[in-house]
Amino acid sequence: MVKENKTIASLILAAGRGSRMKDYNGNKTLLPLIRGESSFEGRLPILHHILANLPSGKKAIVVNHKKEDIRKATSSYEIQYFEQPQLNGTGGALLAARTYIEQAPYDYLLVTMGDVPLVEKHTYQILVDRLEYHSMVILGFRPEDKKQYGILEINGDFVNKIVEWNYWKNYPLEKQANLTICNSGIYAFRKQEIVRYLPVLASRPHLIQKNIKGQTRQIEEFFITDIVEYMTEDKLEIGYIVAENEYEVLGVDDSAALEKAQDLYSKKPGS
């Protein structure tokens, strides 16, 4: 367990539009885990369940799409909100909450996704517990099919880098077969390390061509996964844990995934 004098803050990334969630225009973090007349109607918003499972301590949410709906749905919680004005990557979400990350009183920062509802309380706790030994800890999982997930390149107990599918798909098949742990997009950081590397992240954008409203534009994007490389270059130790199963880190990206999450939740004891 985390030492008694160590405090934890949490940051939930909930800014995205969820464009693959057809026939739904709301923020997908507010979709129900308990299905009603349809999968889009029901009880227990995903975001509420995530908030209930996070460790005690300061909490903040990065918002953009339907931000007022998020504020209204979480008004009973003590939460800070930070707007990501442009959807410019997971690293861009961190930078949007930079004042919170730098100024909030905590020792350990937990960063999770607002559309991954089934992570267990004890998994979050183990993730931050490992910060006693590492500067950063990544939640990984072993899927039956790696699909297009980012994968962890691991050396012993340490992560060297997170490699996106666009790159690892070109690895020799033997090397691909040996890379079995994928990235869930959920991380824990020691405060001094994440504060140290935010300016580095901000100074090294990726220039991406995107079609926005019918026009091709070049925008700057930032990715949390880059922080792994920065830390590795500086000889810091990055650890990882593995989720009990791939469904624990199921992301609610489309209607099929929502229905799967609802089915899985309905089978949990006490649900």
Protein Blocks (a to p, Z undefined) as FASTA:
>chain_A
ZZfkbccdddddfkbgolmlghiabdfklpcfbdcfbmkbcehifklmmmmmpccddddd
ddfehklmmmmmmmmpccdddddfbagbjklmmmmmmmmmmmpgcfbdcdddfklmkbcf
klmmmmmmmmmmmmbdcdddddfblkjaccdddehjbcfbdcdfklmmmpcfklmmmmmb
dcehiacddfklmmmmmmmmmmmccdddddeehiacddddddfklmmmmmmmnopacddd
ddfbfklmoccfbfklmmmmmmmmmmpghZZ
